[in-house]
Amino acid sequence: MKFTLFLEASNSEETNKHLDDFKKFAANYKVFMSVSEIEKYWKIDDMYKVFLDIDESSEFNVKPMLKNIASKWLEFPNEFLASNTMDGCEIYIPNLYMITIIKNLSC
């Protein structure tokens, strides 16, 4: 399972602070992750894109965590998406603009 976070931040240090806050939040649900990449998001100023790999032993705990990240999710066959731009969607995590969660394809 992979998360992609779109974090509002003006530099990499601020991005890392928001990322640490997100990791602490996730740890409360026993969801553990590692960062695979951080890059400046070219489409929006002051936005960073963070790629996270979720520990396989944590995957069962992800779904209960979702309702505490955002008020509304779009669910696709292999992906969940929540965004500030969706009608009726409120994201509860400060500085989180959008999040996608890719489910593992292997079963």
URLINQUI-V158285 format. One line per field, one symbol per residue. ss: DSSP state (@ for helix, = for strand, . for the rest). psi: psi as a letter, one per 20 degrees, with the letter a starting at -180 (. if undefined). burial: b if it has 24 or more other C-alpha atoms within 12 Angstrom, else e. Layout:
BEGIN
ss: ???
psi: ???
burial: ???
END
This chain:
BEGIN
ss: .=======...@@@@@@@@@@@@@@@@.....========......========.@@@@@@@@@@@...=...===..=====.......=....=======.....
psi: ppqppopoqirhghghghgggghgghhhjkoqrqphqpqpoihpqlpqppppppphiihhigghhgijgqipqpprhjqqppqhippjpppippjogqpqopqphp.
burial: bbbbbbbbbeeeeebbebbeebbeebeeeebbbbeeebeebeeeeebbbbbbbbeeeebeebeebbeebbebbeeeeeebbbbbeeeeebbebebbbbbbbbbeeee
END
